[in-house]
Amino acid sequence: MKPYLLLLFIVIALAGCKTTIDDSRYRNENYVWWVDAKTGEGHWVPIDGEGMPVGDGVFTRFYFNGNVFSKYRIANGKPVDTTVYYDIKGQPMAREYANNGDTLMYFLHNSPAKTHSQTGVLWGEGTISGHTYGHWRKYYESGKVHVVYNLKNDTGWVKNYYENGTCEDSDYQEGKHNSINIKHWSVDGKLLMAVYLTDHNRNGYWEQHSPLGQLIGKGYIVNRVKEGEIRAWFESGKLKMIQHAKNGVADGRQLIYYENGRLKLDVQLTNGVLNGERKMYSEDGKLTSDEMFENGQVIGKIKL
């Protein structure tokens, strides 16, 4: 057989070979099996390549060992319905439900478990209780602790850590969608935010600190939202702002100051909306603007 005829035969043969989801060459963390919603045809696409699809369809990702990592559907450019996650052995492990932008993770079995990245790195381990995290640890790719859950019936403490081992946040959680940040630290361990609550963790006050330890903000919490007077200071200790809140939203008279002590802004808000007089001043104390608002719209200006 002539060489060019042999080459033509090979090309024709390769063109007739259609890859399937079982092709072991692509069942790894570098490819995704995409079934086009319009045509129903499946294609292998490199995850980091320019050909990564943005169209609608069903996506299947894989572990490094060829086992399925996850299956999900995209419609109108967004995940919809349910994403199914598998353990590193290829067994179904959890379902993630999408609803109006929110997601809910539901583990299939209440038992000790481990989760891994597609490359096989340990992501998390612990006990699943009530089909969610009980006593659980999540890890960085480096193996350092990232998050520690200590929950029962979705109630308890969640702590986040920087990769250097310093605690970043300490949150108290009640239910799947109700948590409050109790304390927050900088990467070098300085306390930046603290919330002090009583009455079943509903009422109290909060404080904010600069990295140098200076108090720069303080206010009250009622039913877990900011309420009443809020004060803020420059790091020099000079007053920066007096704000008022109602049900967690700015409401009433709001005052902002320059660091030299002069008034910068005096404004009235109703439920976060400009409603009343707004005065603005220059740093040397001169009135630069005086306007009246109603429901966020200017209804009058005073010539200066």
DOVEX-71005 format. One record per residue: x, y, z of N, C-alpha, C in turn. Coordinates in steps of 0.05 Angstrom, whole numbers, plus 5000, padded with zeros to 4 digits. Atoms other than C-alpha are relative to their C-alpha. Layout:
# DOVEX-71005
{{X Y Z} {X Y Z} {X Y Z}}
...
//
This chain:
# DOVEX-71005
{{5017 4976 5000} {5000 5000 5000} {5018 5025 5000}}
{{4983 4976 5002} {5027 5068 4982} {4997 5016 5026}}
{{5000 4986 4975} {5046 5113 5041} {4977 5020 5002}}
{{5021 4980 4998} {4995 5168 5024} {4973 4987 5003}}
{{5025 5014 4996} {4940 5117 5019} {4997 4990 5029}}
{{5001 5009 4972} {4959 5089 5088} {4993 5024 5018}}
{{5006 4976 4984} {4958 5160 5117} {4971 5007 4998}}
{{5028 4993 5004} {4890 5173 5087} {4982 4980 5015}}
{{5015 5020 4986} {4864 5108 5117} {4999 5005 5030}}
{{4998 4994 4971} {4889 5127 5187} {4983 5024 5007}}
{{5016 4976 4995} {4856 5196 5183} {4971 4993 5000}}
{{5028 5008 5002} {4790 5166 5162} {4992 4983 5024}}
{{5006 5017 4977} {4794 5114 5217} {4997 5016 5026}}
{{5001 4983 4976} {4809 5166 5271} {4975 5017 5000}}
{{5024 4983 5002} {4752 5210 5246} {4975 4984 5008}}
{{5023 5016 4994} {4705 5152 5255} {4999 4991 5029}}
{{5000 5008 4972} {4726 5140 5328} {4989 5022 5017}}
{{5013 4979 4984} {4679 5179 5373} {5006 4994 5030}}
{{4994 5004 4971} {4702 5188 5446} {4974 4998 5016}}
{{5022 5003 4982} {4655 5169 5502} {5008 5008 5028}}
{{4994 4993 4972} {4650 5184 5576} {5018 4980 5013}}
{{4984 5021 4988} {4687 5119 5589} {5029 5001 4990}}
{{4973 4998 5011} {4750 5141 5552} {5020 5007 5023}}
{{4982 4998 4977} {4804 5131 5606} {5021 5022 4996}}
{{4980 4979 5005} {4851 5182 5573} {4992 5027 5012}}
{{5010 4974 4992} {4807 5239 5596} {4986 5000 5027}}
{{5013 5002 4974} {4776 5214 5660} {5019 5008 5023}}
{{4983 4990 4980} {4818 5258 5706} {4993 5028 5007}}
{{5007 4973 4990} {4820 5326 5740} {5004 5022 4979}}
{{4994 4980 5020} {4841 5361 5675} {4979 5003 4979}}
{{5021 5000 5021} {4779 5347 5633} {4972 4999 5013}}
{{5028 5002 4992} {4704 5353 5639} {4984 4988 4977}}
{{5018 5011 5020} {4652 5312 5602} {4975 5017 4999}}
{{5023 4981 5003} {4600 5360 5575} {4980 4989 4980}}
{{5021 5008 5018} {4534 5339 5544} {4984 5025 4993}}
{{5013 4975 5010} {4507 5397 5503} {4969 4997 5003}}
{{5029 5001 4996} {4435 5413 5523} {4985 5002 4974}}
{{5014 4996 5026} {4418 5432 5451} {5001 4975 4983}}
{{4996 5022 5019} {4446 5373 5413} {4999 4972 5014}}
{{4999 5025 4986} {4450 5319 5467} {5027 4985 4996}}
{{4974 5013 5005} {4521 5304 5444} {5020 5006 5022}}
{{4980 4997 4980} {4578 5293 5492} {5027 5006 4989}}
{{4973 4992 5009} {4648 5323 5487} {5018 5001 5024}}
{{4980 4995 4980} {4712 5321 5527} {5012 5027 4996}}
{{4990 4973 5002} {4736 5391 5542} {5021 5005 5022}}
{{4980 4993 4978} {4800 5413 5579} {4990 5022 5018}}
{{5011 4981 4981} {4781 5450 5642} {5013 5027 4998}}
{{4986 4974 5001} {4834 5504 5635} {5004 5010 4972}}
{{4995 4992 5028} {4833 5508 5559} {4980 5021 4991}}
{{5018 4980 5011} {4800 5560 5515} {4973 4988 4991}}
{{5025 5013 5009} {4748 5508 5494} {4981 4994 5022}}
{{5018 5006 4977} {4717 5504 5564} {4972 5011 4994}}
{{5026 4991 5008} {4642 5508 5548} {4987 5019 5020}}
{{5017 4983 4983} {4598 5563 5575} {4971 4995 4994}}
{{5027 5006 5007} {4536 5535 5543} {4986 4982 5020}}
{{5016 5016 4982} {4480 5498 5578} {5005 4971 4995}}
{{4997 5029 5003} {4484 5424 5591} {5007 4986 5026}}
{{4993 5016 4976} {4505 5369 5639} {5030 4996 5000}}
{{4971 5001 4997} {4576 5369 5666} {5007 4977 5019}}
{{4990 5021 4982} {4614 5310 5696} {5030 5005 5004}}
{{4972 4997 4994} {4681 5321 5731} {5010 4974 5013}}
{{4988 5025 4991} {4730 5267 5753} {5023 5004 5019}}
{{4976 5001 4984} {4782 5250 5805} {5024 4992 4982}}
{{4976 5008 5014} {4854 5236 5784} {5000 4971 4993}}
{{5000 5030 5004} {4839 5161 5789} {4979 4991 4980}}
{{5021 5008 5019} {4782 5163 5738} {4972 4998 5011}}
{{5026 5001 4988} {4725 5160 5787} {4986 5027 4998}}
{{5016 4975 5002} {4668 5211 5782} {5003 5016 5025}}
{{4998 4981 4978} {4678 5273 5825} {4973 5014 5005}}
{{5025 4986 4998} {4613 5310 5811} {4985 5000 4974}}
{{5017 4997 5024} {4554 5316 5764} {4981 5023 5006}}
{{5018 4977 4996} {4514 5380 5754} {4990 5010 4973}}
{{5011 4990 5025} {4472 5417 5703} {5001 5031 5000}}
{{4999 4971 5003} {4480 5488 5677} {4977 5008 4981}}
{{5021 4988 5016} {4420 5528 5650} {5002 5030 5002}}
{{4997 4971 5001} {4425 5600 5628} {5025 5010 5014}}
{{4974 4992 4989} {4497 5601 5651} {5003 4996 5030}}
{{4999 5004 4972} {4481 5581 5723} {4993 4972 5008}}
{{5007 5027 4990} {4480 5516 5763} {4971 4999 5009}}
{{5028 5004 4992} {4409 5490 5772} {4996 4972 5010}}
{{5007 5027 4989} {4375 5431 5805} {5020 4991 5021}}
{{4984 5013 4979} {4421 5385 5843} {5027 4993 4989}}
{{4973 5009 5006} {4496 5375 5842} {5005 4975 5018}}
{{4994 5024 4985} {4516 5304 5862} {5030 4998 5003}}
{{4972 5003 4994} {4584 5295 5895} {5006 4971 5007}}
{{4993 5027 4995} {4621 5229 5899} {5026 4999 5017}}
{{4975 5002 4985} {4675 5204 5946} {5022 4990 4981}}
{{4977 5007 5017} {4744 5185 5920} {4999 4972 4989}}
{{5004 5027 5010} {4721 5113 5911} {4978 4999 4979}}
{{5020 4998 5021} {4666 5137 5863} {4972 4994 5010}}
{{5027 5004 4989} {4607 5127 5911} {4986 5026 5005}}
{{5014 4975 4994} {4553 5181 5916} {5002 5007 5030}}
{{4995 4991 4972} {4567 5222 5979} {4982 5022 5009}}
{{5016 4977 4991} {4526 5286 5980} {4986 5012 4976}}
{{5015 4985 5020} {4476 5328 5942} {5000 5029 5008}}
{{5001 4972 4995} {4479 5403 5936} {4976 5012 4984}}
{{5024 4990 5013} {4412 5436 5921} {5003 5030 4996}}
{{4999 4972 5008} {4409 5503 5885} {4972 5011 4999}}
{{5027 4988 5000} {4350 5550 5897} {5003 5030 5002}}
{{4999 4971 5000} {4349 5624 5877} {5027 5011 5010}}
{{4974 4990 4992} {4423 5633 5886} {5011 4988 5026}}
{{4991 5013 4975} {4426 5595 5953} {5006 4971 4994}}
{{4994 5028 5002} {4455 5526 5961} {4998 4986 5027}}
{{5003 5016 4976} {4443 5471 6012} {5013 4973 4995}}
{{4986 5026 5003} {4490 5412 6021} {4987 4980 5018}}
{{5013 5022 4986} {4458 5346 6042} {5017 4975 4996}}
{{4984 5025 5001} {4503 5287 6059} {4982 4976 5002}}
{{5018 5023 5002} {4473 5220 6043} {5001 4982 5025}}
{{4997 5019 4978} {4500 5182 6104} {5010 5015 5025}}
{{4990 4990 4974} {4508 5200 6178} {5021 4981 5010}}
{{4978 5018 4992} {4576 5170 6192} {5026 5015 4997}}
{{4974 4988 5005} {4650 5186 6194} {5005 5001 4970}}
{{4996 4997 5029} {4672 5211 6126} {5025 5017 4994}}
{{4978 4983 5009} {4727 5244 6086} {4993 5011 4972}}
{{5004 4988 5026} {4725 5291 6026} {5028 5006 4989}}
{{4974 4995 5013} {4781 5300 5975} {4996 5019 4976}}
{{5000 4984 5024} {4799 5348 5919} {5002 4981 4976}}
{{4998 5017 5024} {4800 5322 5847} {5028 4988 4997}}
{{4973 5010 5002} {4875 5313 5854} {5006 4980 5023}}
{{4996 5019 4979} {4866 5269 5916} {5009 5012 5027}}
{{4992 4987 4975} {4886 5320 5969} {4976 5000 5020}}
{{5021 5001 4980} {4847 5312 6034} {4989 5028 5005}}
{{5014 4974 4997} {4796 5369 6038} {4987 5002 5028}}
{{5014 4999 4975} {4758 5350 6101} {4996 4972 5012}}
{{5005 5025 4987} {4745 5296 6152} {4985 5005 5026}}
{{5015 4997 4975} {4701 5283 6212} {4975 4983 5000}}
{{5025 5015 4998} {4631 5261 6228} {4977 5016 4988}}
{{5024 4988 5011} {4568 5276 6188} {4977 4992 5019}}
{{5022 5005 4981} {4508 5284 6235} {4976 5017 4990}}
{{5024 4986 5010} {4437 5302 6214} {5004 5008 4971}}
{{4994 4995 5028} {4462 5299 6142} {5015 5026 4994}}
{{4984 4976 5003} {4507 5359 6153} {5025 4997 5018}}
{{4976 5001 4984} {4573 5376 6187} {4994 4998 5030}}
{{5002 5002 4971} {4578 5353 6260} {5027 5010 5011}}
{{4973 4993 4992} {4649 5351 6286} {5017 4996 4974}}
{{4988 5002 5027} {4687 5367 6222} {5023 5020 4997}}
{{4978 4983 5006} {4752 5396 6197} {5004 5002 4970}}
{{4993 4995 5028} {4767 5428 6130} {5029 5008 4999}}
{{4972 4995 5002} {4838 5435 6105} {5007 5017 4975}}
{{4988 4987 5024} {4878 5480 6058} {5014 4979 4984}}
{{4985 5019 5017} {4914 5447 6000} {5027 4992 5014}}
{{4974 5005 4986} {4977 5452 6044} {4997 4979 5023}}
{{5005 5018 4978} {4944 5407 6096} {4994 5014 5026}}
{{5006 4984 4976} {4936 5463 6147} {4970 5002 5005}}
{{5029 4998 4993} {4869 5468 6184} {4989 5027 4989}}
{{5013 4976 5011} {4822 5517 6149} {4975 5008 5016}}
{{5025 4996 4985} {4754 5509 6185} {4996 4977 5019}}
{{5007 5020 4981} {4733 5472 6247} {4970 5004 5008}}
{{5028 4999 4992} {4659 5456 6258} {4996 4983 5025}}
{{5008 5014 4975} {4631 5436 6326} {4970 5004 5003}}
{{5028 4995 5002} {4557 5430 6312} {4984 4976 5008}}
{{5020 5020 4995} {4497 5391 6335} {4973 5011 4991}}
{{5025 4989 5012} {4432 5399 6296} {5003 5028 4989}}
{{4994 4975 5013} {4464 5456 6258} {5004 5023 5020}}
{{4996 4980 4979} {4477 5493 6324} {5027 4995 5014}}
{{4974 5002 4986} {4545 5508 6354} {5020 5020 4988}}
{{4979 4981 5007} {4612 5540 6337} {5014 4991 4974}}
{{4984 5004 5024} {4649 5548 6271} {5024 5019 5002}}
{{4976 4983 4999} {4721 5573 6271} {5015 4997 4974}}
{{4984 4999 5024} {4760 5595 6210} {5028 5008 5007}}
{{4972 4995 4994} {4836 5596 6209} {5015 5010 4975}}
{{4981 4993 5021} {4889 5631 6168} {5018 4976 4995}}
{{4983 5023 5006} {4938 5584 6134} {5024 4999 5019}}
{{4978 5001 4981} {4991 5605 6185} {4993 4989 5027}}
{{5010 5012 4975} {4948 5574 6240} {4986 5018 5019}}
{{5014 4981 4983} {4921 5638 6270} {4970 4999 4995}}
{{5029 5000 5003} {4846 5639 6283} {4991 5026 4987}}
{{5010 4977 5014} {4810 5686 6235} {4973 5009 5009}}
{{5027 4994 4992} {4737 5682 6256} {4990 4979 5019}}
{{5015 5018 4982} {4695 5652 6311} {4971 5007 4997}}
{{5028 4995 5006} {4622 5645 6291} {4982 4982 5016}}
{{5020 5017 4987} {4562 5620 6330} {4977 4996 4980}}
{{5020 5006 5020} {4511 5585 6286} {4975 4988 5013}}
{{5026 5012 4992} {4437 5570 6299} {4984 4995 4975}}
{{5014 5006 5025} {4406 5534 6240} {5018 5003 4976}}
{{4984 5000 5024} {4431 5528 6169} {5007 5028 4990}}
{{4997 4973 5012} {4423 5602 6152} {5001 5022 5021}}
{{5001 4980 4979} {4430 5638 6218} {5026 4998 5017}}
{{4975 5000 4985} {4500 5654 6244} {5009 5028 5005}}
{{4990 4973 4993} {4535 5713 6276} {5029 4998 5006}}
{{4971 4999 4996} {4608 5732 6274} {5005 5011 5028}}
{{4995 4992 4973} {4629 5735 6347} {5027 5015 5003}}
{{4974 4988 4999} {4703 5751 6339} {5015 4997 4974}}
{{4984 5001 5024} {4750 5768 6282} {5028 5010 5006}}
{{4972 4992 4994} {4826 5771 6284} {5015 5005 4974}}
{{4982 4996 5023} {4880 5796 6237} {5018 4975 4997}}
{{4984 5023 5006} {4929 5747 6205} {5023 4997 5021}}
{{4979 5002 4979} {4980 5764 6260} {4988 4999 5028}}
{{5012 5007 4974} {4930 5750 6316} {4988 5023 5016}}
{{5012 4977 4986} {4904 5820 6334} {4970 5000 4997}}
{{5029 4999 5000} {4831 5825 6353} {4990 5025 4986}}
{{5010 4977 5016} {4794 5869 6302} {4970 5005 5005}}
{{5029 4997 4996} {4720 5856 6318} {4992 4980 5022}}
{{5011 5017 4979} {4684 5829 6379} {4971 5006 5004}}
{{5028 4997 4994} {4610 5818 6393} {4994 4987 5027}}
{{5006 5010 4974} {4585 5809 6464} {4970 4999 5004}}
{{5029 5004 5000} {4515 5779 6470} {4991 4986 5025}}
{{5014 5014 4979} {4467 5758 6524} {4973 4992 4990}}
{{5028 5007 5007} {4394 5735 6524} {4999 4981 4976}}
{{4999 5020 5020} {4407 5672 6484} {5013 5010 4974}}
{{4984 4990 5022} {4458 5707 6440} {4984 5018 4981}}
{{5016 4983 5017} {4408 5759 6415} {5006 5030 5004}}
{{4996 4971 4994} {4424 5826 6450} {5027 5005 5012}}
{{4974 4993 4989} {4488 5861 6468} {5012 5024 4986}}
{{4986 4978 5014} {4540 5906 6437} {5024 4988 4985}}
{{4977 5008 5016} {4598 5903 6388} {5022 5022 5001}}
{{4978 4981 5000} {4667 5935 6385} {5018 4993 4976}}
{{4981 5003 5022} {4715 5945 6327} {5026 5013 5007}}
{{4974 4990 4993} {4790 5955 6335} {5018 5002 4975}}
{{4981 4998 5022} {4846 5977 6289} {5022 4979 5005}}
{{4978 5019 4996} {4907 5932 6278} {5019 5008 5023}}
{{4984 4990 4978} {4942 5976 6330} {4987 4997 5027}}
{{5014 5004 4974} {4890 5959 6383} {4982 5023 5008}}
{{5016 4977 4993} {4854 6027 6381} {4970 4994 4995}}
{{5029 5003 5004} {4778 6026 6390} {4992 5019 4979}}
{{5008 4983 5023} {4750 6052 6324} {4970 4998 4994}}
{{5028 5002 5005} {4677 6031 6328} {4986 4986 5023}}
{{5015 5013 4979} {4623 6013 6378} {4970 5005 4996}}
{{5029 4997 5003} {4548 6001 6377} {4985 4978 5015}}
{{5017 5018 4986} {4490 5961 6403} {4986 4980 4981}}
{{5014 5020 5016} {4455 5898 6379} {4974 4992 5015}}
{{5026 5009 4990} {4381 5881 6389} {4989 4980 4981}}
{{5009 5022 5017} {4354 5816 6362} {5019 4995 4977}}
{{4978 5007 5018} {4421 5805 6327} {5004 5020 4977}}
{{4994 4980 5020} {4420 5869 6286} {5008 5026 5014}}
{{4991 4975 4988} {4451 5937 6298} {4976 5018 5005}}
{{5023 4984 4991} {4405 5984 6336} {5010 5024 5016}}
{{4993 4977 4984} {4410 6054 6364} {5025 5014 4990}}
{{4977 4983 5007} {4472 6098 6366} {5025 4983 4995}}
{{4975 5012 5007} {4536 6077 6332} {5021 5022 4999}}
{{4979 4980 5000} {4601 6114 6343} {5025 4988 4987}}
{{4975 5008 5012} {4666 6110 6303} {5021 5021 5005}}
{{4978 4982 4994} {4734 6141 6317} {5023 4996 4980}}
{{4974 5002 5014} {4798 6156 6278} {5019 4986 5019}}
{{4980 5014 4983} {4859 6118 6302} {5013 5020 5020}}
{{4990 4980 4981} {4880 6183 6335} {4983 5003 5025}}
{{5019 4998 4978} {4820 6176 6381} {4979 5022 4996}}
{{5019 4979 5006} {4783 6235 6350} {4974 4987 4989}}
{{5026 5010 5009} {4709 6225 6336} {4997 5002 4970}}
{{5002 5001 5029} {4695 6204 6264} {4971 5000 4991}}
{{5028 5003 5009} {4620 6189 6261} {4982 4994 5024}}
{{5022 5008 4982} {4556 6186 6301} {4977 4992 4981}}
{{5020 5010 5018} {4505 6143 6266} {4977 4988 5016}}
{{5023 5013 4986} {4436 6117 6285} {4988 4979 4981}}
{{5011 5022 5015} {4406 6051 6263} {4974 4990 5012}}
{{5025 5012 4991} {4338 6018 6267} {4996 4974 4984}}
{{5002 5026 5013} {4329 5944 6253} {5023 4994 4981}}
{{4977 5006 5016} {4399 5941 6225} {5005 5019 4976}}
{{4998 4981 5022} {4389 5999 6176} {5004 5028 5010}}
{{4996 4972 4992} {4414 6071 6181} {4973 5015 5000}}
{{5025 4986 4998} {4356 6113 6206} {5003 5023 5021}}
{{4998 4977 4982} {4353 6183 6236} {5024 5018 4992}}
{{4978 4981 5006} {4408 6236 6241} {5027 4986 5000}}
{{4973 5012 5004} {4477 6216 6216} {5020 5023 4998}}
{{4979 4979 5000} {4539 6259 6231} {5027 4988 4994}}
{{4973 5009 5007} {4608 6251 6200} {5018 5024 5004}}
{{4981 4979 4993} {4669 6291 6223} {5027 4997 4986}}
{{4972 5000 5008} {4737 6311 6197} {5017 4993 5025}}
{{4984 5007 4977} {4795 6289 6240} {5008 5025 5016}}
{{4995 4976 4985} {4805 6362 6260} {4977 5008 5019}}
{{5023 4996 4982} {4738 6357 6296} {4977 5016 4988}}
{{5022 4985 5013} {4697 6399 6247} {4980 4981 4987}}
{{5021 5016 5012} {4632 6373 6220} {5003 4998 4970}}
{{4997 5004 5028} {4635 6343 6150} {4973 4996 4986}}
{{5026 5007 5011} {4564 6317 6138} {4980 4998 5022}}
{{5023 5001 4982} {4497 6325 6173} {4976 4993 4983}}
{{5021 5010 5018} {4442 6284 6142} {4979 4984 5015}}
{{5022 5015 4988} {4374 6254 6158} {4993 4977 4981}}
{{5007 5023 5015} {4357 6184 6135} {4975 4987 5012}}
{{5023 5016 4991} {4293 6142 6139} {5003 4973 4987}}
{{4996 5028 5011} {4304 6067 6131} {5021 4999 4979}}
{{4977 5000 5019} {4370 6081 6095} {4997 5018 4977}}
{{5005 4982 5023} {4340 6132 6047} {5001 5029 5009}}
{{4999 4971 4994} {4354 6207 6046} {4972 5011 5002}}
{{5026 4990 4995} {4294 6241 6077} {5002 5023 5020}}
{{4996 4977 4983} {4302 6311 6104} {5024 5016 4990}}
{{4979 4981 5008} {4359 6361 6104} {5027 4986 5000}}
{{4973 5009 5001} {4430 6345 6083} {5019 5023 4997}}
{{4981 4979 5000} {4486 6393 6099} {5029 4989 4997}}
{{4973 5008 5003} {4558 6386 6076} {5019 5024 5005}}
{{4982 4978 4992} {4618 6426 6102} {5028 4994 4989}}
{{4971 5002 5007} {4690 6439 6080} {5016 4995 5026}}
{{4984 5007 4977} {4747 6420 6125} {5006 5024 5018}}
{{4996 4976 4983} {4754 6492 6149} {4974 5011 5012}}
{{5025 4993 4987} {4681 6493 6171} {4979 5015 4984}}
{{5019 4985 5016} {4646 6528 6113} {4979 4981 4989}}
{{5022 5015 5012} {4578 6503 6090} {5002 5000 4970}}
{{4996 5002 5029} {4586 6478 6019} {4975 4990 4985}}
{{5024 5010 5013} {4518 6446 6005} {4978 4997 5021}}
{{5023 5002 4982} {4448 6449 6036} {4976 4993 4983}}
{{5022 5010 5017} {4393 6407 6005} {4979 4986 5017}}
{{5022 5015 4988} {4325 6378 6023} {4993 4976 4983}}
{{5007 5025 5014} {4306 6307 6006} {4973 4989 5009}}
{{5024 5015 4993} {4242 6267 6004} {5000 4974 4985}}
{{4998 5027 5012} {4245 6192 5993} {5023 4997 4980}}
{{4977 5003 5016} {4314 6198 5964} {5003 5020 4977}}
{{5000 4981 5022} {4297 6254 5915} {5004 5029 5011}}
{{4996 4972 4992} {4321 6326 5919} {4974 5016 4995}}
{{5024 4984 5003} {4262 6373 5931} {5005 5030 5004}}
{{4993 4972 4996} {4299 6437 5947} {5029 5004 5006}}
{{4972 4993 4995} {4367 6471 5949} {5001 5028 5010}}
{{4996 4973 4990} {4391 6531 5988} {5026 5011 4987}}
{{4977 4987 5012} {4437 6578 5950} {5019 5011 5021}}
{{4980 4991 4980} {4501 6593 5987} {5016 5024 4989}}
//
